[in-house]
Amino acid sequence: MGSDEHVCPACGQPVQTVVRRHKTLGAWVPVWVGGPCHNPKCEAYADAEAESDEDHGGAPAGKNS
């Protein structure tokens, strides 16, 4: 399984595998790719706060009345 692991292109450390999708012939197809780097010394380091904002739309949830 060592060849299935994704690594950061900048520092070479292992990164999580995340699922993206693309449309092929009208159907959404999953694609497994390397996720963001979490090594604070890496130039491609992903800030944890920026990630959490992207995951939740960047705004607090409110009532839609």
N, C-alpha and C positions, 0 to 999 in steps of 0.2 A: 504493500500500500504506500510505500515511500514515494512512488512516482505520482500518486494522486494528490499529494499535498501541494498547496500553493505557497509561494514565497514572495516576499517584498522584492521588487526589482531594484530598489535602491540599496537596501542593507542585507538582503538575503535571508532574513529571519522568517520563520513560518508565519502565515496569516490565516485567518479563518476563511472557510469556503462559504460564499454567499450565493444566493440564487438571484439571477437577473432573468429577464425574459425579452424575447424579440418576436416579432410577427413574421411568420412564414406561411405563405399561401392562405392568409386569412385566419390563421390559428396562432395563438400565443404559445411559444415553445420555451421551456425552461433551459437556462444555461448556467452552469456552475462555474463561477470565477473567483479569483482571489479577492478578499475583502481589504479594508484599509489596514495600514500598518499601525501597531500600537506601541512601537518602540520610541520612547521620547527622544532618543539620540539620533533618530533617522530623519532625513530631510523630507521624507514622504509621510511623516507622522500625522495621524488623524486626531484632531482635538476631540475629546470625549463630549464636551458641551455642544460643539457644532453638530456632532452626530446625533445626539438626542433631540436637538431642535429639528433636524431634517426628518427624523423618524416620526415626529408628532406634528409636523406642519409648522413648527416655529411659533405657534401662538397658543395661549392657554384656552382650554375648552370652556365654552360659555353656553348659556341658554339661547335658543333660537326662537324667542317669542316675538 
